[in-house]
């Protein structure tokens, strides 16, 4: 008992540390799942001292602990997070999310196959045999990554050493499990009666039926969205539509899809009054859902901006507004730096729009019918001109554009200026391929809007 008390005193001194670990994990889950359009309620907790003491005393009868470190190794749920999902079929999406975000050490699926299907606490003379299968959930033993801590501005890498138990189940199942666990395993006044076990079992059946109803509800929501071309009311509906359309066109399971920030896509579409199924549907067939570098949302945003470049600036405003806000750092200096960089970004976008115009005209003249997206046009220009300098500069321009649209950090001002100058060089090279009249007309178009950095 002395060892157990020493452990509890040590844990009490570290409980805030474990709570912070659980909080960071929960915030990551809540933020990222919401962004991807997966409905869930995320909570966190640390093990209470009184309950932990009961657990250790019981386990010590079998484990016979000899050191405090041995107890810490054995008790893996000191920090815990629960993800209560609205729709049971989203469990595979959650699994992909957890495996992509955390170091996963172990996965445990429930219900587990036991020797019998009875309540172990029941009177041995009159054990109650369950009719229904009990607790359905998946438990993950995970740890945080250094990358996640850096995103929160946390330099203490010791948080990565803590185990966190993430429990994933439907909102209905977790509610039932909480009631059953407290009544069966922590009764306040002796063992439960057979009648009480029957009621718990009956409730379990109702929960399983409720999960079936939730599956039907999710299906009905998808059907309503697909049949009605009214605007999406929220990013959850947009995500459901994209998942369903990809599945219907490709036949692939939705849990194989990396969705990305559907909340940002929704805000962008809503801002430009294009947040309807009919509009977004035109991009679905061109999505490469197995793309390892770009999420589904990133691919859709690329296609929209390339087809309708006048929306570029609107998207950047949405991206800036929805940028990550570090809850641990309030950096006025950093925000000021981003505002100073914005003018250089607009300068680069202006030059890039000119380049797309010139490339379109060049391809329409010499390769009719082949002009298209920015990426497509760059590839054609590279293959046609066969100039190493132009190839290197176009690839640099492509990378800068990618960073502006998709990266969380903005390109350096010097890089944006250099990129704009590269574009001017390439435009001059392409204009030389036109006759004097065509070149003069194109030059006028290029000079119509010109952002000067010195102004």
C-alpha positions as CSV (number, residue, x, y, z in Angstrom):
1,X,0.0,0.0,0.0
2,X,3.0,2.3,0.6
3,X,4.0,2.0,-3.0
4,X,0.5,2.8,-4.2
5,X,0.3,5.9,-2.0
6,X,3.7,7.0,-3.3
7,X,2.5,6.6,-6.8
8,X,-0.7,8.6,-6.1
9,X,1.3,11.4,-4.6
10,X,3.6,11.5,-7.6
11,X,0.6,11.5,-10.0
12,X,-1.1,14.2,-8.0
13,X,1.9,16.4,-8.6
14,X,1.7,15.8,-12.3
15,X,-2.0,15.8,-12.8
16,X,-2.0,19.3,-14.5
17,X,0.6,18.0,-16.9
18,X,-1.6,15.1,-17.9
19,X,-4.6,17.3,-18.2
20,X,-2.7,19.6,-20.6
21,X,-1.7,16.6,-22.7
22,X,-5.4,15.5,-22.9
23,X,-6.5,19.1,-23.7
24,X,-4.0,19.5,-26.6
25,X,-5.1,16.1,-28.0
26,X,-8.8,17.0,-27.7
27,X,-8.3,20.4,-29.3
28,X,-6.6,18.8,-32.3
29,X,-9.4,16.3,-32.7
30,X,-12.2,18.9,-32.3
31,X,-10.5,21.4,-34.7
32,X,-9.5,19.0,-37.5
33,X,-12.7,16.9,-37.5
34,X,-14.8,20.1,-37.7
35,X,-12.7,21.3,-40.5
36,X,-13.2,18.1,-42.4
37,X,-17.0,18.2,-42.0
38,X,-17.3,15.2,-39.6
39,X,-19.8,15.8,-36.9
40,X,-18.5,14.8,-33.4
41,X,-18.4,15.9,-29.8
42,X,-14.9,15.8,-28.3
43,X,-14.3,15.8,-24.6
44,X,-11.2,15.1,-22.4
45,X,-10.4,14.1,-18.9
46,X,-7.6,12.9,-16.6
47,X,-8.0,10.0,-14.2
48,X,-9.4,11.0,-10.9
49,X,-7.3,10.1,-7.9
50,X,-10.1,8.2,-6.1
51,X,-10.9,6.1,-9.1
52,X,-7.3,5.6,-9.9
53,X,-6.6,4.3,-6.4
54,X,-9.4,1.7,-6.8
55,X,-8.1,0.6,-10.1
56,X,-4.5,0.2,-8.9
57,X,-5.5,-1.7,-5.8
58,X,-7.5,-4.2,-8.0
59,X,-4.7,-4.5,-10.6
60,X,-2.0,-4.9,-7.9
61,X,-3.5,-8.2,-6.8
62,X,-2.5,-9.6,-10.2
63,X,0.4,-7.4,-11.2
64,X,2.2,-7.2,-7.8
65,X,3.8,-3.8,-8.6
66,X,7.4,-3.3,-7.4
67,X,8.1,0.3,-8.6
68,X,6.3,3.5,-9.4
69,X,7.5,3.3,-13.0
70,X,5.9,-0.1,-13.3
71,X,2.5,1.4,-12.4
72,X,2.9,4.2,-14.9
73,X,3.7,1.7,-17.6
74,X,0.7,-0.4,-16.7
75,X,-2.0,2.4,-16.4
76,X,-2.3,3.8,-20.0
77,X,-5.4,5.9,-19.6
78,X,-4.3,8.6,-17.2
79,X,-5.0,11.1,-20.0
80,X,-8.2,10.4,-22.0
81,X,-10.1,11.8,-24.9
82,X,-13.6,10.8,-26.2
83,X,-14.8,11.3,-29.7
84,X,-18.6,10.9,-29.8
85,X,-19.6,10.7,-33.4
86,X,-23.1,11.5,-34.7
87,X,-23.2,8.9,-37.4
88,X,-21.7,5.4,-36.8
89,X,-20.6,5.0,-40.4
90,X,-18.1,7.8,-39.8
91,X,-16.0,5.4,-37.7
92,X,-13.7,4.6,-40.6
93,X,-13.1,8.3,-41.3
94,X,-12.2,8.8,-37.7
95,X,-9.8,5.8,-37.9
96,X,-8.0,7.4,-40.9
97,X,-7.9,10.7,-39.1
98,X,-6.4,9.3,-35.9
99,X,-3.8,7.3,-37.8
100,X,-2.8,10.4,-39.8
101,X,-2.6,12.8,-36.8
102,X,-1.0,10.8,-33.9
103,X,1.5,8.1,-33.1
104,X,-0.8,5.1,-32.7
105,X,0.6,2.4,-30.4
106,X,-2.4,0.1,-30.0
107,X,-5.9,-0.3,-31.2
108,X,-8.6,-2.2,-29.3
109,X,-12.0,-3.0,-30.8
110,X,-15.2,-3.7,-28.8
111,X,-17.2,-5.8,-28.3
112,X,-14.5,-8.4,-27.6
113,X,-15.3,-12.1,-27.7
114,X,-15.5,-13.3,-24.1
115,X,-15.9,-16.8,-22.9
116,X,-19.4,-16.0,-21.9
117,X,-21.9,-13.2,-22.4
118,X,-22.9,-12.6,-18.8
119,X,-22.5,-9.7,-16.4
120,X,-19.5,-10.8,-14.3
121,X,-20.8,-9.0,-11.2
122,X,-24.0,-10.9,-11.1
123,X,-24.8,-13.5,-8.3
124,X,-23.1,-16.7,-9.4
125,X,-26.4,-18.6,-8.7
126,X,-28.4,-16.4,-11.0
127,X,-26.1,-14.8,-13.6
128,X,-27.8,-12.7,-16.2
129,X,-26.9,-13.6,-19.8
130,X,-27.0,-10.7,-22.2
131,X,-29.3,-10.7,-25.2
132,X,-27.5,-7.8,-27.0
133,X,-23.8,-7.5,-27.8
134,X,-22.9,-4.6,-25.4
135,X,-20.4,-1.9,-25.9
136,X,-19.4,-1.1,-29.5
137,X,-16.4,1.2,-29.7
138,X,-12.7,1.5,-30.8
139,X,-10.1,2.6,-28.3
140,X,-6.7,4.0,-29.5
141,X,-3.6,4.3,-27.4
142,X,-1.7,7.3,-28.9
143,X,0.8,10.0,-28.3
144,X,1.3,13.5,-29.6
145,X,3.9,14.3,-32.2
146,X,6.6,17.1,-32.1
147,X,4.9,18.6,-35.2
148,X,1.6,19.1,-33.3
149,X,3.4,20.7,-30.4
150,X,5.2,23.1,-32.7
151,X,1.9,24.2,-34.2
152,X,0.8,25.2,-30.7
153,X,4.1,26.9,-29.9
154,X,4.9,24.4,-27.2
155,X,8.6,23.8,-26.8
156,X,8.3,21.1,-24.1
157,X,8.6,17.9,-26.1
158,X,7.9,15.8,-23.0
159,X,4.2,15.9,-23.9
160,X,5.0,13.5,-26.7
161,X,6.0,10.8,-24.1
162,X,2.5,10.6,-22.5
163,X,0.1,7.9,-23.5
164,X,-3.4,9.1,-24.4
165,X,-6.5,6.9,-24.7
166,X,-8.9,8.0,-27.4
167,X,-12.3,6.3,-27.2
168,X,-14.4,6.5,-30.3
169,X,-18.1,5.5,-30.4
170,X,-21.5,6.9,-31.3
171,X,-23.1,9.5,-29.0
172,X,-25.8,7.0,-28.1
173,X,-23.3,4.2,-27.3
174,X,-21.1,6.4,-25.1
175,X,-24.1,7.6,-23.1
176,X,-25.3,4.0,-22.5
177,X,-21.7,2.9,-21.6
178,X,-21.4,5.6,-19.0
179,X,-24.6,4.5,-17.3
180,X,-23.7,0.8,-17.5
181,X,-20.2,1.3,-16.3
182,X,-21.1,3.3,-13.2
183,X,-24.0,1.0,-12.2
184,X,-22.4,-2.4,-12.9
185,X,-18.8,-1.8,-12.0
186,X,-19.1,0.9,-9.4
187,X,-22.4,0.2,-7.6
188,X,-23.2,2.4,-4.6
189,X,-25.3,-0.2,-2.8
190,X,-24.4,-3.8,-3.6
191,X,-24.8,-5.9,-6.7
192,X,-27.6,-5.1,-9.2
193,X,-30.6,-7.3,-9.4
194,X,-31.5,-9.4,-12.4
195,X,-34.3,-6.9,-13.3
196,X,-31.7,-4.1,-13.4
197,X,-29.4,-6.1,-15.6
198,X,-32.4,-6.8,-17.9
199,X,-33.2,-3.1,-18.2
200,X,-29.5,-2.3,-19.0
201,X,-29.6,-5.0,-21.7
202,X,-32.8,-3.6,-23.1
203,X,-31.3,-0.1,-23.2
204,X,-28.4,-1.6,-25.1
205,X,-30.8,-3.0,-27.7
206,X,-32.4,0.4,-28.0
207,X,-29.0,2.1,-28.5
208,X,-28.1,-0.4,-31.3
209,X,-31.5,0.3,-32.9
210,X,-30.8,4.0,-32.5
211,X,-27.5,3.6,-34.3
212,X,-29.3,1.9,-37.2
213,X,-31.7,4.9,-37.3
214,X,-28.7,7.3,-37.3
215,X,-27.3,5.4,-40.3
216,X,-30.6,5.8,-42.1
217,X,-30.7,9.5,-41.1
218,X,-27.3,10.0,-42.6
219,X,-28.4,8.4,-45.8
220,X,-31.5,10.5,-46.0
221,X,-29.5,13.7,-45.5
222,X,-27.2,12.7,-48.4
223,X,-30.2,11.9,-50.7
224,X,-31.8,15.3,-49.9
225,X,-28.7,17.2,-50.7
226,X,-28.1,15.4,-53.9
227,X,-31.6,15.8,-55.2
228,X,-32.1,19.4,-54.2
229,X,-29.8,22.1,-55.7
230,X,-30.5,24.6,-53.0
231,X,-27.3,26.1,-51.3
232,X,-25.5,24.0,-48.7
233,X,-26.6,25.3,-45.3
234,X,-23.2,24.4,-43.7
235,X,-19.9,22.7,-44.4
236,X,-21.1,19.4,-43.0
237,X,-23.6,19.1,-45.9
238,X,-20.9,20.1,-48.4
239,X,-18.6,17.3,-47.0
240,X,-21.4,14.8,-47.1
241,X,-22.2,15.7,-50.7
242,X,-18.5,15.4,-51.8
243,X,-18.0,12.1,-50.0
244,X,-21.2,10.6,-51.6
245,X,-20.4,11.9,-55.1
246,X,-16.9,10.6,-55.0
247,X,-18.2,7.2,-53.9
248,X,-20.9,7.1,-56.5
249,X,-18.5,8.1,-59.4
250,X,-15.5,6.0,-58.3
251,X,-16.9,3.2,-56.3
252,X,-14.3,3.7,-53.7
253,X,-14.9,3.8,-50.0
254,X,-15.2,7.2,-48.4
255,X,-12.7,6.4,-45.7
256,X,-10.0,6.2,-48.3
257,X,-10.5,9.9,-49.0
258,X,-8.4,12.7,-47.5
259,X,-11.0,15.5,-47.4
260,X,-9.0,18.5,-46.1
261,X,-10.4,21.9,-44.9
262,X,-14.0,21.6,-46.2
263,X,-14.9,24.5,-43.8
264,X,-12.6,26.8,-45.8
265,X,-14.0,25.6,-49.1
266,X,-17.6,26.2,-47.9
267,X,-16.8,29.7,-46.7
268,X,-15.2,30.5,-50.1
269,X,-18.1,29.1,-52.1
270,X,-20.6,30.9,-49.9
271,X,-18.8,34.2,-50.3
272,X,-19.0,34.1,-54.1
273,X,-22.6,32.6,-54.1
274,X,-21.5,29.3,-55.6
275,X,-22.2,27.0,-52.7
276,X,-24.6,24.6,-54.5
277,X,-24.4,20.9,-55.4
278,X,-24.7,21.7,-59.1
279,X,-21.7,24.0,-59.1
280,X,-19.4,21.7,-57.1
281,X,-20.5,18.6,-59.0
282,X,-18.6,19.8,-62.1
283,X,-15.3,19.3,-60.3
284,X,-16.0,15.9,-58.8
285,X,-15.0,13.7,-61.7
286,X,-11.6,15.4,-62.0
287,X,-10.6,14.7,-58.4
288,X,-7.7,12.3,-57.8
289,X,-8.9,11.0,-54.4
290,X,-5.6,9.0,-54.0
291,X,-3.4,12.1,-54.5
292,X,-0.7,11.9,-51.8
293,X,0.1,15.6,-51.8
294,X,-3.2,17.4,-52.3
295,X,-6.4,16.7,-50.3
296,X,-9.8,16.7,-52.1
297,X,-10.6,20.2,-51.0
298,X,-7.2,21.5,-52.2
299,X,-7.7,20.0,-55.6
300,X,-11.2,21.5,-55.9
301,X,-9.9,25.0,-54.9
302,X,-7.1,24.7,-57.5
303,X,-9.6,23.8,-60.2
304,X,-11.9,26.7,-59.3
305,X,-9.1,29.3,-59.2
306,X,-7.7,28.0,-62.5
307,X,-11.0,28.1,-64.3
308,X,-12.1,31.4,-62.7
309,X,-8.9,33.3,-61.8
310,X,-10.8,36.4,-60.7
311,X,-11.8,34.5,-57.6
312,X,-8.1,34.1,-56.5
313,X,-8.1,37.2,-54.3
314,X,-11.4,36.3,-52.7
315,X,-10.1,32.9,-51.7
316,X,-6.9,34.5,-50.2
317,X,-9.1,36.8,-48.1
318,X,-11.1,33.8,-46.8
319,X,-7.9,31.8,-46.2
320,X,-6.4,34.8,-44.2
321,X,-9.6,35.1,-42.2
322,X,-9.7,31.4,-41.3
323,X,-6.0,31.0,-40.7
324,X,-4.9,29.1,-37.6
325,X,-5.1,31.1,-34.4
326,X,-2.5,29.7,-32.0
327,X,-4.2,29.5,-28.5
328,X,-0.8,29.7,-26.8
329,X,0.7,32.6,-28.7
330,X,-0.7,36.1,-29.3
331,X,1.8,37.6,-31.8
332,X,0.9,41.1,-33.0
333,X,4.3,41.3,-34.7
334,X,3.4,38.1,-36.7
335,X,0.1,39.5,-37.9
336,X,1.7,42.8,-38.9
337,X,4.3,40.9,-41.0
338,X,1.5,39.0,-42.8
339,X,-0.3,42.3,-43.6
340,X,3.0,43.7,-45.1
341,X,3.4,40.5,-47.2
342,X,-0.1,40.8,-48.6
343,X,0.8,43.5,-51.1
344,X,3.6,41.4,-52.4
345,X,1.2,38.5,-52.8
346,X,-1.2,40.7,-54.8
347,X,1.7,41.8,-57.0
348,X,2.5,38.1,-57.7
349,X,-1.1,37.2,-58.4
350,X,-1.4,40.2,-60.9
351,X,1.7,38.9,-62.8
352,X,0.4,35.3,-62.7
353,X,-2.9,36.4,-64.2
354,X,-1.0,38.2,-67.0
355,X,1.0,35.0,-67.6
356,X,-2.1,32.9,-67.8
357,X,-3.6,35.3,-70.4
358,X,-0.5,35.2,-72.5
359,X,-0.2,31.4,-72.3
360,X,-3.9,31.0,-73.3
361,X,-3.4,33.2,-76.4
362,X,-0.1,31.4,-77.3
363,X,-1.7,27.9,-77.0
364,X,-4.9,29.0,-78.8
365,X,-2.8,30.2,-81.8
366,X,-0.3,27.4,-82.1
367,X,-2.1,24.5,-80.4
368,X,-5.9,25.2,-80.8
369,X,-8.1,23.4,-78.3
370,X,-5.4,22.5,-75.8
371,X,-5.4,25.5,-73.5
372,X,-6.8,24.9,-70.0
373,X,-5.7,25.1,-66.4
374,X,-2.6,26.9,-65.2
375,X,-0.8,23.6,-64.6
376,X,-1.8,22.3,-68.1
377,X,-0.6,25.5,-69.8
378,X,2.7,25.6,-67.9
379,X,3.3,22.0,-69.0
380,X,2.6,22.8,-72.7
381,X,4.8,25.9,-72.6
382,X,7.7,23.9,-71.1
383,X,7.3,21.1,-73.7
384,X,7.0,23.6,-76.6
385,X,9.8,26.1,-75.9
386,X,12.3,23.5,-74.6
387,X,14.2,26.2,-72.8
388,X,15.9,25.2,-69.5
389,X,15.8,28.7,-68.1
390,X,12.0,29.0,-68.8
391,X,11.4,25.5,-67.4
392,X,13.2,26.3,-64.1
393,X,11.4,29.6,-63.7
394,X,8.0,28.2,-64.5
395,X,8.5,25.4,-61.9
396,X,9.5,28.0,-59.4
397,X,6.4,30.1,-60.2
398,X,4.3,26.9,-59.8
399,X,5.8,26.2,-56.4
400,X,5.2,29.8,-55.2
401,X,1.6,29.7,-56.3
402,X,1.1,26.3,-54.5
403,X,2.5,27.8,-51.3
404,X,0.2,30.9,-51.4
405,X,-2.9,28.7,-51.9
406,X,-2.2,25.7,-49.7
407,X,0.6,26.3,-47.2
408,X,-0.1,27.7,-43.7
409,X,3.0,30.0,-44.0
410,X,3.3,32.7,-46.7
411,X,6.2,33.0,-49.1
412,X,8.9,35.5,-48.2
413,X,8.6,38.9,-49.8
414,X,11.9,38.5,-51.7
415,X,10.6,35.2,-53.2
416,X,7.3,36.9,-54.4
417,X,9.2,39.8,-56.0
418,X,11.6,37.3,-57.7
419,X,8.6,35.2,-58.8
420,X,7.0,38.3,-60.4
421,X,10.2,39.2,-62.2
422,X,10.4,35.6,-63.5
423,X,6.9,35.9,-64.9
424,X,7.8,39.2,-66.7
425,X,10.7,37.5,-68.3
426,X,8.6,34.5,-69.5
427,X,5.9,36.8,-70.8
428,X,8.4,38.7,-72.9
429,X,9.8,35.4,-74.2
430,X,6.3,34.2,-75.2
431,X,5.3,37.6,-76.7
432,X,8.2,37.3,-79.1
433,X,6.4,34.4,-80.8
434,X,3.6,36.7,-81.9
435,X,3.6,39.2,-84.8
436,X,3.8,42.9,-84.1
437,X,0.1,43.6,-84.1
438,X,-0.7,40.6,-81.9
439,X,2.1,41.5,-79.5
440,X,1.0,45.1,-79.2
441,X,-2.6,44.0,-78.4
442,X,-1.5,41.5,-75.8
443,X,0.9,44.0,-74.2
444,X,-2.1,46.4,-73.7
445,X,-4.0,43.7,-72.0
446,X,-1.1,42.8,-69.7
447,X,-0.6,46.5,-68.8
448,X,-4.3,47.1,-67.9
449,X,-3.8,46.3,-64.2
450,X,-0.4,46.6,-62.8
451,X,0.4,46.6,-59.1
452,X,3.5,48.6,-58.4
453,X,5.4,47.6,-55.2
454,X,6.9,51.1,-54.8
455,X,3.5,52.8,-54.6
